[in-house]
């Protein structure tokens, strides 16, 4: 924006001030939102609305004004016949697109069948000193859309719809769990260990306590402590932080919804998660059929259930059960001409290598909702082992359109087995596997006081929204994504 344009707006601001007009009044009482007013019957009078001016079309004795907010817009008619000439000329001379106004008037329908409010009185509510992006080209710079999300929300209908859907989705999730008698809780963001998931943490320092701390990567172990303490059904909207690489499907700061139910197993949770997704679709989008990547997916139909082993065998011809040693499994992938960067695999344990193989060769092929089950135990340090095959866990992931959107399992509640597994993870970490889990002695002490059977789940709000809105990148699904400092 040129300095000339801004200076012109500043001059208008000073002119308004010189006329005794309050430039930034403290309030304006409305009795209808913009989208609600558009539904009112003709001749409804005394309608009071407010909004940002997004368009002005001027004629000789009247003008059409479009005002808008995040939820809708409304056309207004300002006519010399219905307001004083002073008010009309004042608006004509000093008001710009981007400014805020409040109006009172009555509804009618134009010859082009557009609901319109005829203005009887108008109040100035705030001057925009900067010019909005040009309407027809919109906000074309992706960088600007992320750095100045407020402009993106003003100008881009797709962004408005997507991020409104996020708000509705969060509300639906909360209502769903509350209706199923889960209690919402909060657990610490600052933690001594980075347990609860396999991820690299952000580290910080507490000056008064003179101690290193981590920003949590997951709320899991604290939520399970609450089960020890007597809670039976809990959930949390938890801000989590993972110091990992940037990709279209990952955020370093994201919102995790995680919950636990005492006396359940993962099959109970599987049913709950299906019911939840259908509830979210109905409440947020009013349909269970979503188009993703040119695929029409009806979530109300049956969902596939496939084991980790069967899926990898189907897509690669490799039976992972035949290769208990990670080096032998890596050599087998090479014989099948499956290529990895050496830096990707040189320090990985068997579980993380299998996960890498699955993500490279299998996950992109999973389009319709699919429950992936029977994960290798090395990949699930906090999950309960399967009674029939201790090398596997009672776990599932929901995968849709190549993205994992829910992770759940029957929890490991045996403190001795948990200690052994965390010791194995600590050994992997000491050998260079940066994503291996840390030892968490305090959590083990809590387990030793006794845990009932538990099943739990977790999913990212942004990842779920990304999949359900068929977004190209997860950054489109957060209000203010992290960007590199200029």
Secondary structure, 3 states (H helix, E strand, C coil): CCHHHHHHHHHHHHHHHHCCCCCCCCCCCCCCCHHHHCCCCCCCCCEEEEEEEEEEEECCCEEEEEEEECCEEEEEEEECCCCCHHHHHHHHHHCCCCCEEEEEEEEEECCCCCEEEEEEEEEEEECCCCCCCCCCCCCCCHHHHHHCHHHHHHHCHHHHHHHHHHHHHHHHHHHHHHHCCCEECCCCCEECCCCCCCCCCCEEEECCCCEEEEECCCCHHHHHHHHHCCCCEEEEEEEEECCCCCECCECCEEEEEEEEEECCCHHHHHHHHHHHHHHHHHHHHCCCEEEECCEEEECCCCCEEEEHHHHHHHHHCCCHHHCCCHHHHHHHHHHCCCCCCHHHHCCCCHHHHHHHHHHHHCHHHCCCCEEEECCEHHHCCCECECCCCCCEECEEEEEECCEEEEEEEEECCCHHHHHHHHHHHHHHHHCCCCCCCCCCHHHHHHHHCCCCCEEEEEEEHHHHHHHHCCCCCHHHHCCCCCCCCC
